[in-house]
């Protein structure tokens, strides 16, 4: 199981599901989703990423970014656009 994520700068960092949730939530709020909708979407996305990571040996932040986009597209296209185009909104 990949517990460390290789970041864009090349260093490794312990995976933190809260970061996935926080960036998802920020994107949802910027897309004018309700708090309840954002919470529901982000719980689902964060849990999906956590289970996806367990199947991987090596994970990069870019791989997580692409997988979050894939999962969010199923839930909220406007929030996905915000997440995809505004990497530093959280």
Rosetta blueprint (number, residue, H / E / L):
1 X L
2 X L
3 X L
4 X E
5 X E
6 X E
7 X L
8 X L
9 X L
10 X L
11 X L
12 X E
13 X E
14 X E
15 X L
16 X L
17 X H
18 X H
19 X H
20 X H
21 X H
22 X H
23 X H
24 X H
25 X H
26 X H
27 X H
28 X H
29 X H
30 X H
31 X L
32 X L
33 X L
34 X L
35 X H
36 X H
37 X H
38 X H
39 X H
40 X H
41 X H
42 X H
43 X H
44 X H
45 X H
46 X H
47 X H
48 X H
49 X H
50 X H
51 X H
52 X H
53 X H
54 X L
55 X L
56 X L
57 X L
58 X L
59 X E
60 X E
61 X H
62 X H
63 X H
64 X H
65 X H
66 X H
67 X H
68 X H
69 X H
70 X H
71 X H
72 X H
73 X H
74 X L
75 X L
76 X L
77 X H
78 X H
79 X H
80 X H
81 X H
82 X H
83 X H
84 X H
85 X H
86 X L
87 X L
88 X L
89 X L
90 X L
